[in-house]
Each structure stands twice: as structure tokens, then as C-alpha cells.
Amino acid sequence: MVFTYILANLGKKLLETIRDEADKELYPNESQIRERLIELQMLLESEQLSEQEYEKQESILMKRWREIQESKEEQ
């Protein structure tokens, strides 16, 4: 039981790491994040995107934005 929990936790962490690295490749800079946010807003306004999906995507983008800002502050 404990082994299964540990294995599941490691799998979750691995998937989160893969997702985060993919986000960095997709959105390596603020300009691309800004463009994608504008695109998402237009999709939402034209009802091609649900509010729930918009919020999910926006959250991912804003997380990446914060990572970029923190990285700049560290330099």
C-alpha cells in the first residue's frame, strides 16, 4: 500500500516536471505568453473556448510568466 502511494507520487511529480519543461519550450519568453493570452481572450469572447478551459490555460501561462520574472530577479 505504501509502495503504491510512493510510486503514484513519483509518477505525478515526473508528469508535472515533464509538463513544466514542455511549457518552457512552448512559451520561452514573455512576448509569446502575452500573444497566447490575447489569443485565448479572443477565443473566449467568440465562444470558441469555455470559461473553464480559458481559466485553465491562463493559469498555466501565468505560472510560466511568474517563473520568467523570478528568473530575471535572480540574475
N, C-alpha and C positions, 0 to 999 in steps of 0.2 A: 504494500500500500504506500509506504513512504517512498520507495523507489519509483513508483509510478508518478507520484507527486513531483519528485525531483526531476524526473525525466520530462514531464509535461512543462515544468517551469523552465528548464533549459531550452526546450523546443520553442516556447513562447519568446524567450529572450533572443534566441537565434533569429526567429522570424522578425522580431522588432528591429534587430540590427540590420538585417537584410533590407527591410523596408526603409530604414533611415538612410542607408547607403544609396539605395535607389533614388530616394528623394533628393539627395545631394547631387546625383548625376542629372536628374531631370531639372532641378532648379538650383544651378550653381551660383546664381547671383540675384541681387535684389530686383534688377530690371526684369528678369524672367518671371520672378514671383509676382511682381506688380502687373505684368501683362496677363498672367494667368488669372489673377484676382479680377481684373477687368473683364476678361472673357467669361469667367464664372458668373459675374454680376449680370452680364448681358444674357447669358443662358437662363438665369433665374427670372429676369424680367420678361423674357419672351416665353416663359413657362416651359422651356425645354429641359429644365433641371428642377428637381424638387427642393424645397427649403431644407429638408433633412440632408440631402446629398450635398447641397451648397455648403451647409454648415460643416459637414464632414471634410470636404475638400479645403474649405477656408481654414479650418483648424490645422490641417497638415501643412498648408502653406505658411501660416503664421508661426508655426513651430520652427519651420526652416528659417524664416525671417529672423526670429529671435536667435537661432544658432549662429547665423551670419553676423548679427550685431554683437553677440558675445565674443565671437572670434575676433572681430575688429577691435573690441575693447581690450582683449588680451594682448594684442600686438603692440 
